[in-house]
Structure formats: structure tokens, C-alpha cells
């Protein structure tokens, strides 16, 4: 199920990165995020919610200099 839901959004994201198109990147990233969340809902894992990081929210940032595992 993962590949069928994320294949196209990943292609669009890759294309936006390669073409350095910020507008296309923003849309592709949002589409990928939506695809992930729809899969989580379909599999009854709705508690797992992917969201775009908010630079003003410390909870969305790794404020520690140590890498996350």
C-alpha cells in the first residue's frame, strides 16, 4: 500500500528538487504529506500524523545539536 500511495508524490517531489522549483516543491511536499496521512488513516494508525515543520514551534524542531536516532 505504501508504494501505491507515495510513488507519484515522491516522483513529483524529486522533480521539484531537481528543477529547483520552490512552488512545485511546496505542492509536492504537501501532497506527499497528505498521502502519508491518508495511508495512516486507512490502516487505523491515525494517531501517526505527518505535518510540515513549523519553524516557530520548538516541538517541530530538533533544538538539540545531537542527531536524532
PDB file of N, CA, C and O in Angstrom:
ATOM      1  N   UNK A   1       0.818  -1.188   0.000  1.00  0.00           N
ATOM      2  CA  UNK A   1       0.000   0.000   0.000  1.00  0.00           C
ATOM      3  C   UNK A   1       0.868   1.261   0.000  1.00  0.00           C
ATOM      4  O   UNK A   1       0.510   2.259  -0.624  1.00  0.00           O
ATOM      5  N   UNK A   2       1.996   1.219   0.689  1.00  0.00           N
ATOM      6  CA  UNK A   2       2.836   2.406   0.790  1.00  0.00           C
ATOM      7  C   UNK A   2       3.272   2.880  -0.590  1.00  0.00           C
ATOM      8  O   UNK A   2       3.150   4.064  -0.905  1.00  0.00           O
ATOM      9  N   UNK A   3       3.774   1.977  -1.406  1.00  0.00           N
ATOM     10  CA  UNK A   3       4.261   2.373  -2.729  1.00  0.00           C
ATOM     11  C   UNK A   3       3.140   2.944  -3.591  1.00  0.00           C
ATOM     12  O   UNK A   3       3.339   3.928  -4.302  1.00  0.00           O
ATOM     13  N   UNK A   4       1.971   2.331  -3.529  1.00  0.00           N
ATOM     14  CA  UNK A   4       0.876   2.814  -4.370  1.00  0.00           C
ATOM     15  C   UNK A   4       0.403   4.207  -3.958  1.00  0.00           C
ATOM     16  O   UNK A   4      -0.106   4.962  -4.786  1.00  0.00           O
ATOM     17  N   UNK A   5       0.569   4.541  -2.696  1.00  0.00           N
ATOM     18  CA  UNK A   5       0.125   5.840  -2.196  1.00  0.00           C
ATOM     19  C   UNK A   5       1.205   6.913  -2.364  1.00  0.00           C
ATOM     20  O   UNK A   5       0.889   8.082  -2.590  1.00  0.00           O
ATOM     21  N   UNK A   6       2.468   6.521  -2.255  1.00  0.00           N
ATOM     22  CA  UNK A   6       3.543   7.521  -2.238  1.00  0.00           C
ATOM     23  C   UNK A   6       4.355   7.620  -3.518  1.00  0.00           C
ATOM     24  O   UNK A   6       5.125   8.568  -3.677  1.00  0.00           O
ATOM     25  N   UNK A   7       4.208   6.673  -4.437  1.00  0.00           N
ATOM     26  CA  UNK A   7       5.051   6.662  -5.632  1.00  0.00           C
ATOM     27  C   UNK A   7       4.963   7.980  -6.419  1.00  0.00           C
ATOM     28  O   UNK A   7       5.986   8.601  -6.704  1.00  0.00           O
ATOM     29  N   UNK A   8       3.760   8.396  -6.762  1.00  0.00           N
ATOM     30  CA  UNK A   8       3.597   9.624  -7.540  1.00  0.00           C
ATOM     31  C   UNK A   8       4.037  10.871  -6.771  1.00  0.00           C
ATOM     32  O   UNK A   8       4.745  11.705  -7.335  1.00  0.00           O
ATOM     33  N   UNK A   9       3.643  11.027  -5.504  1.00  0.00           N
ATOM     34  CA  UNK A   9       4.125  12.199  -4.767  1.00  0.00           C
ATOM     35  C   UNK A   9       5.652  12.257  -4.659  1.00  0.00           C
ATOM     36  O   UNK A   9       6.232  13.341  -4.726  1.00  0.00           O
ATOM     37  N   UNK A  10       6.309  11.104  -4.493  1.00  0.00           N
ATOM     38  CA  UNK A  10       7.774  11.109  -4.445  1.00  0.00           C
ATOM     39  C   UNK A  10       8.369  11.520  -5.788  1.00  0.00           C
ATOM     40  O   UNK A  10       9.362  12.247  -5.826  1.00  0.00           O
ATOM     41  N   UNK A  11       7.779  11.067  -6.884  1.00  0.00           N
ATOM     42  CA  UNK A  11       8.258  11.467  -8.216  1.00  0.00           C
ATOM     43  C   UNK A  11       8.153  12.973  -8.392  1.00  0.00           C
ATOM     44  O   UNK A  11       9.077  13.620  -8.886  1.00  0.00           O
ATOM     45  N   UNK A  12       7.011  13.526  -7.980  1.00  0.00           N
ATOM     46  CA  UNK A  12       6.809  14.964  -8.103  1.00  0.00           C
ATOM     47  C   UNK A  12       7.765  15.741  -7.204  1.00  0.00           C
ATOM     48  O   UNK A  12       8.266  16.797  -7.589  1.00  0.00           O
ATOM     49  N   UNK A  13       8.015  15.221  -6.017  1.00  0.00           N
ATOM     50  CA  UNK A  13       8.951  15.862  -5.103  1.00  0.00           C
ATOM     51  C   UNK A  13      10.362  15.838  -5.680  1.00  0.00           C
ATOM     52  O   UNK A  13      11.064  16.849  -5.655  1.00  0.00           O
ATOM     53  N   UNK A  14      10.774  14.692  -6.197  1.00  0.00           N
ATOM     54  CA  UNK A  14      12.104  14.555  -6.807  1.00  0.00           C
ATOM     55  C   UNK A  14      12.259  15.523  -7.981  1.00  0.00           C
ATOM     56  O   UNK A  14      13.294  16.173  -8.123  1.00  0.00           O
ATOM     57  N   UNK A  15      11.242  15.613  -8.807  1.00  0.00           N
ATOM     58  CA  UNK A  15      11.277  16.507  -9.952  1.00  0.00           C
ATOM     59  C   UNK A  15      11.398  17.966  -9.516  1.00  0.00           C
ATOM     60  O   UNK A  15      12.164  18.730 -10.102  1.00  0.00           O
ATOM     61  N   UNK A  16      10.652  18.346  -8.498  1.00  0.00           N
ATOM     62  CA  UNK A  16      10.701  19.722  -7.999  1.00  0.00           C
ATOM     63  C   UNK A  16      12.082  20.054  -7.447  1.00  0.00           C
ATOM     64  O   UNK A  16      12.593  21.155  -7.650  1.00  0.00           O
ATOM     65  N   UNK A  17      12.675  19.105  -6.755  1.00  0.00           N
ATOM     66  CA  UNK A  17      14.025  19.318  -6.210  1.00  0.00           C
ATOM     67  C   UNK A  17      15.033  19.459  -7.338  1.00  0.00           C
ATOM     68  O   UNK A  17      15.862  20.369  -7.329  1.00  0.00           O
ATOM     69  N   UNK A  18      14.963  18.558  -8.306  1.00  0.00           N
ATOM     70  CA  UNK A  18      15.915  18.597  -9.418  1.00  0.00           C
ATOM     71  C   UNK A  18      15.790  19.874 -10.231  1.00  0.00           C
ATOM     72  O   UNK A  18      16.793  20.400 -10.714  1.00  0.00           O
ATOM     73  N   UNK A  19      14.574  20.379 -10.388  1.00  0.00           N
ATOM     74  CA  UNK A  19      14.382  21.603 -11.172  1.00  0.00           C
ATOM     75  C   UNK A  19      14.496  22.858 -10.311  1.00  0.00           C
ATOM     76  O   UNK A  19      14.382  23.974 -10.817  1.00  0.00           O
ATOM     77  N   UNK A  20      14.718  22.676  -9.018  1.00  0.00           N
ATOM     78  CA  UNK A  20      14.852  23.789  -8.068  1.00  0.00           C
ATOM     79  C   UNK A  20      13.651  24.724  -8.132  1.00  0.00           C
ATOM     80  O   UNK A  20      13.786  25.947  -8.123  1.00  0.00           O
ATOM     81  N   UNK A  21      12.461  24.105  -8.198  1.00  0.00           N
ATOM     82  CA  UNK A  21      11.199  24.835  -8.296  1.00  0.00           C
ATOM     83  C   UNK A  21      10.533  24.843  -6.911  1.00  0.00           C
ATOM     84  O   UNK A  21       9.925  23.857  -6.495  1.00  0.00           O
ATOM     85  N   UNK A  22      10.660  25.967  -6.216  1.00  0.00           N
ATOM     86  CA  UNK A  22      10.153  26.055  -4.840  1.00  0.00           C
ATOM     87  C   UNK A  22       8.639  25.888  -4.769  1.00  0.00           C
ATOM     88  O   UNK A  22       8.129  25.259  -3.842  1.00  0.00           O
ATOM     89  N   UNK A  23       7.922  26.441  -5.729  1.00  0.00           N
ATOM     90  CA  UNK A  23       6.463  26.325  -5.724  1.00  0.00           C
ATOM     91  C   UNK A  23       6.048  24.871  -5.918  1.00  0.00           C
ATOM     92  O   UNK A  23       5.176  24.373  -5.206  1.00  0.00           O
ATOM     93  N   UNK A  24       6.663  24.196  -6.868  1.00  0.00           N
ATOM     94  CA  UNK A  24       6.360  22.781  -7.110  1.00  0.00           C
ATOM     95  C   UNK A  24       6.765  21.931  -5.912  1.00  0.00           C
ATOM     96  O   UNK A  24       6.083  20.962  -5.579  1.00  0.00           O
ATOM     97  N   UNK A  25       7.871  22.288  -5.265  1.00  0.00           N
ATOM     98  CA  UNK A  25       8.311  21.553  -4.082  1.00  0.00           C
ATOM     99  C   UNK A  25       7.273  21.652  -2.969  1.00  0.00           C
ATOM    100  O   UNK A  25       6.919  20.647  -2.351  1.00  0.00           O
ATOM    101  N   UNK A  26       6.793  22.857  -2.717  1.00  0.00           N
ATOM    102  CA  UNK A  26       5.807  23.072  -1.658  1.00  0.00           C
ATOM    103  C   UNK A  26       4.562  22.236  -1.912  1.00  0.00           C
ATOM    104  O   UNK A  26       4.033  21.611  -0.992  1.00  0.00           O
ATOM    105  N   UNK A  27       4.091  22.221  -3.153  1.00  0.00           N
ATOM    106  CA  UNK A  27       2.905  21.429  -3.501  1.00  0.00           C
ATOM    107  C   UNK A  27       3.186  19.933  -3.370  1.00  0.00           C
ATOM    108  O   UNK A  27       2.380  19.195  -2.805  1.00  0.00           O
ATOM    109  N   UNK A  28       4.330  19.488  -3.893  1.00  0.00           N
ATOM    110  CA  UNK A  28       4.671  18.068  -3.844  1.00  0.00           C
ATOM    111  C   UNK A  28       4.859  17.594  -2.408  1.00  0.00           C
ATOM    112  O   UNK A  28       4.459  16.482  -2.064  1.00  0.00           O
ATOM    113  N   UNK A  29       5.459  18.422  -1.579  1.00  0.00           N
ATOM    114  CA  UNK A  29       5.658  18.063  -0.174  1.00  0.00           C
ATOM    115  C   UNK A  29       4.308  17.939   0.534  1.00  0.00           C
ATOM    116  O   UNK A  29       4.097  17.014   1.319  1.00  0.00           O
ATOM    117  N   UNK A  30       3.407  18.862   0.258  1.00  0.00           N
ATOM    118  CA  UNK A  30       2.064  18.803   0.837  1.00  0.00           C
ATOM    119  C   UNK A  30       1.315  17.570   0.347  1.00  0.00           C
ATOM    120  O   UNK A  30       0.624  16.910   1.123  1.00  0.00           O
ATOM    121  N   UNK A  31       1.452  17.256  -0.943  1.00  0.00           N
ATOM    122  CA  UNK A  31       0.791  16.068  -1.496  1.00  0.00           C
ATOM    123  C   UNK A  31       1.330  14.787  -0.863  1.00  0.00           C
ATOM    124  O   UNK A  31       0.564  13.873  -0.555  1.00  0.00           O
ATOM    125  N   UNK A  32       2.646  14.722  -0.669  1.00  0.00           N
ATOM    126  CA  UNK A  32       3.250  13.551  -0.037  1.00  0.00           C
ATOM    127  C   UNK A  32       2.780  13.432   1.410  1.00  0.00           C
ATOM    128  O   UNK A  32       2.466  12.337   1.877  1.00  0.00           O
ATOM    129  N   UNK A  33       2.732  14.548   2.111  1.00  0.00           N
ATOM    130  CA  UNK A  33       2.254  14.555   3.492  1.00  0.00           C
ATOM    131  C   UNK A  33       0.818  14.057   3.559  1.00  0.00           C
ATOM    132  O   UNK A  33       0.479  13.249   4.424  1.00  0.00           O
ATOM    133  N   UNK A  34      -0.025  14.534   2.652  1.00  0.00           N
ATOM    134  CA  UNK A  34      -1.421  14.075   2.600  1.00  0.00           C
ATOM    135  C   UNK A  34      -1.502  12.580   2.303  1.00  0.00           C
ATOM    136  O   UNK A  34      -2.316  11.870   2.894  1.00  0.00           O
ATOM    137  N   UNK A  35      -0.657  12.103   1.387  1.00  0.00           N
ATOM    138  CA  UNK A  35      -0.653  10.678   1.043  1.00  0.00           C
ATOM    139  C   UNK A  35      -0.273   9.832   2.250  1.00  0.00           C
ATOM    140  O   UNK A  35      -0.898   8.806   2.518  1.00  0.00           O
ATOM    141  N   UNK A  36       0.737  10.257   2.964  1.00  0.00           N
ATOM    142  CA  UNK A  36       1.158   9.515   4.158  1.00  0.00           C
ATOM    143  C   UNK A  36       0.032   9.476   5.190  1.00  0.00           C
ATOM    144  O   UNK A  36      -0.283   8.423   5.745  1.00  0.00           O
ATOM    145  N   UNK A  37      -0.560  10.623   5.432  1.00  0.00           N
ATOM    146  CA  UNK A  37      -1.622  10.682   6.438  1.00  0.00           C
ATOM    147  C   UNK A  37      -2.853   9.883   6.028  1.00  0.00           C
ATOM    148  O   UNK A  37      -3.506   9.281   6.881  1.00  0.00           O
ATOM    149  N   UNK A  38      -3.178   9.866   4.742  1.00  0.00           N
ATOM    150  CA  UNK A  38      -4.330   9.072   4.305  1.00  0.00           C
ATOM    151  C   UNK A  38      -4.056   7.577   4.488  1.00  0.00           C
ATOM    152  O   UNK A  38      -4.961   6.818   4.834  1.00  0.00           O
ATOM    153  N   UNK A  39      -2.835   7.164   4.262  1.00  0.00           N
ATOM    154  CA  UNK A  39      -2.472   5.760   4.475  1.00  0.00           C
ATOM    155  C   UNK A  39      -2.565   5.422   5.959  1.00  0.00           C
ATOM    156  O   UNK A  39      -3.092   4.371   6.324  1.00  0.00           O
ATOM    157  N   UNK A  40      -2.059   6.305   6.814  1.00  0.00           N
ATOM    158  CA  UNK A  40      -2.140   6.060   8.254  1.00  0.00           C
ATOM    159  C   UNK A  40      -3.594   5.912   8.693  1.00  0.00           C
ATOM    160  O   UNK A  40      -3.915   5.039   9.500  1.00  0.00           O
ATOM    161  N   UNK A  41      -4.471   6.761   8.165  1.00  0.00           N
ATOM    162  CA  UNK A  41      -5.896   6.674   8.495  1.00  0.00           C
ATOM    163  C   UNK A  41      -6.479   5.347   8.016  1.00  0.00           C
ATOM    164  O   UNK A  41      -7.217   4.686   8.746  1.00  0.00           O
ATOM    165  N   UNK A  42      -6.146   4.964   6.791  1.00  0.00           N
ATOM    166  CA  UNK A  42      -6.690   3.734   6.213  1.00  0.00           C
ATOM    167  C   UNK A  42      -6.267   2.493   6.993  1.00  0.00           C
ATOM    168  O   UNK A  42      -6.996   1.503   7.049  1.00  0.00           O
ATOM    169  N   UNK A  43      -5.085   2.559   7.590  1.00  0.00           N
ATOM    170  CA  UNK A  43      -4.569   1.420   8.343  1.00  0.00           C
ATOM    171  C   UNK A  43      -4.857   1.527   9.841  1.00  0.00           C
ATOM    172  O   UNK A  43      -4.280   0.799  10.649  1.00  0.00           O
ATOM    173  N   UNK A  44      -5.760   2.445  10.199  1.00  0.00           N
ATOM    174  CA  UNK A  44      -6.125   2.665  11.604  1.00  0.00           C
ATOM    175  C   UNK A  44      -4.936   3.069  12.474  1.00  0.00           C
ATOM    176  O   UNK A  44      -4.838   2.686  13.641  1.00  0.00           O
ATOM    177  N   UNK A  45      -4.028   3.859  11.870  1.00  0.00           N
ATOM    178  CA  UNK A  45      -2.896   4.420  12.607  1.00  0.00           C
ATOM    179  C   UNK A  45      -2.966   5.945  12.541  1.00  0.00           C
ATOM    180  O   UNK A  45      -1.949   6.624  12.400  1.00  0.00           O
ATOM    181  N   UNK A  46      -4.169   6.458  12.644  1.00  0.00           N
ATOM    182  CA  UNK A  46      -4.379   7.892  12.520  1.00  0.00           C
ATOM    183  C   UNK A  46      -3.672   8.713  13.569  1.00  0.00           C
ATOM    184  O   UNK A  46      -3.512   9.923  13.409  1.00  0.00           O
ATOM    185  N   UNK A  47      -3.245   8.070  14.647  1.00  0.00           N
ATOM    186  CA  UNK A  47      -2.503   8.792  15.678  1.00  0.00           C
ATOM    187  C   UNK A  47      -1.148   9.257  15.127  1.00  0.00           C
ATOM    188  O   UNK A  47      -0.563  10.212  15.638  1.00  0.00           O
ATOM    189  N   UNK A  48      -0.653   8.579  14.085  1.00  0.00           N
ATOM    190  CA  UNK A  48       0.591   8.980  13.441  1.00  0.00           C
ATOM    191  C   UNK A  48       0.237  10.007  12.377  1.00  0.00           C
ATOM    192  O   UNK A  48      -0.319   9.669  11.332  1.00  0.00           O
ATOM    193  N   UNK A  49       0.560  11.248  12.650  1.00  0.00           N
ATOM    194  CA  UNK A  49       0.223  12.323  11.723  1.00  0.00           C
ATOM    195  C   UNK A  49       1.490  13.060  11.309  1.00  0.00           C
ATOM    196  O   UNK A  49       2.231  13.578  12.144  1.00  0.00           O
ATOM    197  N   UNK A  50       1.716  13.095  10.008  1.00  0.00           N
ATOM    198  CA  UNK A  50       2.853  13.815   9.449  1.00  0.00           C
ATOM    199  C   UNK A  50       2.410  15.249   9.207  1.00  0.00           C
ATOM    200  O   UNK A  50       1.304  15.488   8.720  1.00  0.00           O
ATOM    201  N   UNK A  51       3.257  16.191   9.541  1.00  0.00           N
ATOM    202  CA  UNK A  51       2.922  17.587   9.282  1.00  0.00           C
ATOM    203  C   UNK A  51       4.164  18.346   8.886  1.00  0.00           C
ATOM    204  O   UNK A  51       5.288  17.938   9.176  1.00  0.00           O
ATOM    205  N   UNK A  52       3.941  19.445   8.226  1.00  0.00           N
ATOM    206  CA  UNK A  52       5.040  20.305   7.803  1.00  0.00           C
ATOM    207  C   UNK A  52       5.603  20.970   9.052  1.00  0.00           C
ATOM    208  O   UNK A  52       4.851  21.545   9.839  1.00  0.00           O
ATOM    209  N   UNK A  53       6.913  20.898   9.241  1.00  0.00           N
ATOM    210  CA  UNK A  53       7.505  21.536  10.415  1.00  0.00           C
ATOM    211  C   UNK A  53       7.218  23.037  10.438  1.00  0.00           C
ATOM    212  O   UNK A  53       7.224  23.710   9.407  1.00  0.00           O
ATOM    213  N   UNK A  54       6.971  23.531  11.629  1.00  0.00           N
ATOM    214  CA  UNK A  54       6.709  24.944  11.834  1.00  0.00           C
ATOM    215  C   UNK A  54       7.934  25.544  12.522  1.00  0.00           C
ATOM    216  O   UNK A  54       8.234  25.182  13.660  1.00  0.00           O
ATOM    217  N   UNK A  55       8.644  26.450  11.857  1.00  0.00           N
ATOM    218  CA  UNK A  55       9.884  26.971  12.440  1.00  0.00           C
ATOM    219  C   UNK A  55       9.674  27.769  13.731  1.00  0.00           C
ATOM    220  O   UNK A  55      10.644  28.046  14.436  1.00  0.00           O
ATOM    221  N   UNK A  56       8.451  28.139  14.053  1.00  0.00           N
ATOM    222  CA  UNK A  56       8.203  28.880  15.284  1.00  0.00           C
ATOM    223  C   UNK A  56       7.811  27.978  16.444  1.00  0.00           C
ATOM    224  O   UNK A  56       7.633  28.454  17.565  1.00  0.00           O
ATOM    225  N   UNK A  57       7.676  26.684  16.190  1.00  0.00           N
ATOM    226  CA  UNK A  57       7.295  25.741  17.230  1.00  0.00           C
ATOM    227  C   UNK A  57       8.480  24.874  17.614  1.00  0.00           C
ATOM    228  O   UNK A  57       8.986  24.104  16.798  1.00  0.00           O
ATOM    229  N   UNK A  58       8.919  25.002  18.851  1.00  0.00           N
ATOM    230  CA  UNK A  58      10.063  24.214  19.311  1.00  0.00           C
ATOM    231  C   UNK A  58       9.791  22.719  19.219  1.00  0.00           C
ATOM    232  O   UNK A  58      10.724  21.934  19.055  1.00  0.00           O
ATOM    233  N   UNK A  59       8.529  22.312  19.321  1.00  0.00           N
ATOM    234  CA  UNK A  59       8.220  20.882  19.262  1.00  0.00           C
ATOM    235  C   UNK A  59       8.439  20.309  17.868  1.00  0.00           C
ATOM    236  O   UNK A  59       8.558  19.093  17.718  1.00  0.00           O
ATOM    237  N   UNK A  60       8.495  21.165  16.840  1.00  0.00           N
ATOM    238  CA  UNK A  60       8.716  20.706  15.474  1.00  0.00           C
ATOM    239  C   UNK A  60      10.191  20.744  15.074  1.00  0.00           C
ATOM    240  O   UNK A  60      10.553  20.310  13.981  1.00  0.00           O
ATOM    241  N   UNK A  61      11.009  21.246  15.932  1.00  0.00           N
ATOM    242  CA  UNK A  61      12.417  21.412  15.599  1.00  0.00           C
ATOM    243  C   UNK A  61      13.287  20.550  16.488  1.00  0.00           C
ATOM    244  O   UNK A  61      12.969  20.308  17.652  1.00  0.00           O
ATOM    245  N   UNK A  62      14.386  20.093  15.924  1.00  0.00           N
ATOM    246  CA  UNK A  62      15.390  19.401  16.736  1.00  0.00           C
ATOM    247  C   UNK A  62      16.306  20.496  17.274  1.00  0.00           C
ATOM    248  O   UNK A  62      17.286  20.860  16.624  1.00  0.00           O
ATOM    249  N   UNK A  63      16.000  21.016  18.438  1.00  0.00           N
ATOM    250  CA  UNK A  63      16.784  22.108  19.005  1.00  0.00           C
ATOM    251  C   UNK A  63      18.038  21.595  19.680  1.00  0.00           C
ATOM    252  O   UNK A  63      18.876  22.385  20.114  1.00  0.00           O
ATOM    253  N   UNK A  64      18.175  20.319  19.773  1.00  0.00           N
ATOM    254  CA  UNK A  64      19.362  19.693  20.349  1.00  0.00           C
ATOM    255  C   UNK A  64      20.381  19.509  19.230  1.00  0.00           C
ATOM    256  O   UNK A  64      20.003  19.139  18.118  1.00  0.00           O
ATOM    257  N   UNK A  65      21.637  19.752  19.488  1.00  0.00           N
ATOM    258  CA  UNK A  65      22.660  19.594  18.448  1.00  0.00           C
ATOM    259  C   UNK A  65      22.986  18.132  18.170  1.00  0.00           C
ATOM    260  O   UNK A  65      23.685  17.824  17.204  1.00  0.00           O
ATOM    261  N   UNK A  66      22.487  17.233  19.006  1.00  0.00           N
ATOM    262  CA  UNK A  66      22.730  15.806  18.802  1.00  0.00           C
ATOM    263  C   UNK A  66      21.761  15.287  17.752  1.00  0.00           C
ATOM    264  O   UNK A  66      20.595  15.682  17.751  1.00  0.00           O
ATOM    265  N   UNK A  67      22.213  14.405  16.853  1.00  0.00           N
ATOM    266  CA  UNK A  67      21.309  13.835  15.851  1.00  0.00           C
ATOM    267  C   UNK A  67      20.265  12.944  16.497  1.00  0.00           C
ATOM    268  O   UNK A  67      20.512  12.306  17.520  1.00  0.00           O
ATOM    269  N   UNK A  68      19.077  12.913  15.871  1.00  0.00           N
ATOM    270  CA  UNK A  68      18.022  12.026  16.346  1.00  0.00           C
ATOM    271  C   UNK A  68      18.281  10.617  15.849  1.00  0.00           C
ATOM    272  O   UNK A  68      18.812  10.421  14.756  1.00  0.00           O
ATOM    273  N   UNK A  69      17.908   9.652  16.645  1.00  0.00           N
ATOM    274  CA  UNK A  69      18.053   8.251  16.217  1.00  0.00           C
ATOM    275  C   UNK A  69      16.742   7.716  15.752  1.00  0.00           C
ATOM    276  O   UNK A  69      16.655   6.555  15.352  1.00  0.00           O
TER     277      UNK A  69
END
